[in-house]
Amino acid sequence: MKHKDKHTDALILPSGEGRVYNCGNMTAIFKADENETNEKYSISEW
């Protein structure tokens, strides 16, 4: 996910929004990582 915003800007995504990966009977939704966090951490919803 590429954003024009600076790394210090807030990124607010509702439940279910982000990059979705189906993992069998689980689903991972990545909210922020790499570009959004300057490659420091990631935030995901499982």
C-alpha positions in Angstrom: 0.0 0.0 0.0 1.6 3.3 -1.1 0.6 6.6 0.5 1.6 10.1 -0.5 1.4 11.1 3.2 4.4 11.6 5.4 5.2 8.7 7.8 4.0 10.9 10.7 0.5 11.3 9.4 -2.3 9.2 10.9 -3.6 6.3 8.9 -7.1 5.3 9.9 -8.6 2.2 8.4 -12.0 0.7 9.4 -12.3 -3.0 10.4 -11.8 -5.2 7.3 -10.0 -2.6 5.3 -6.3 -3.1 4.2 -4.4 -5.8 2.3 -6.3 -9.0 2.7 -4.7 -12.5 2.7 -6.8 -15.6 3.1 -4.9 -18.2 5.1 -7.1 -21.3 5.0 -9.7 -20.8 7.7 -8.1 -17.5 8.9 -7.9 -14.2 7.2 -5.0 -11.7 7.8 -5.6 -8.0 7.0 -2.5 -5.9 7.0 -3.3 -2.3 8.0 0.2 -0.7 8.0 3.8 -1.9 7.3 6.9 -1.1 5.3 6.0 2.2 3.5 3.5 3.3 6.1 5.8 2.7 9.1 9.2 3.4 7.5 9.8 -0.3 7.8 9.8 -0.2 11.6 6.8 -2.4 12.5 3.5 -3.8 11.1 -0.1 -3.6 12.2 -2.5 -6.4 11.2 -6.0 -7.7 12.0 -6.6 -11.5 12.2 
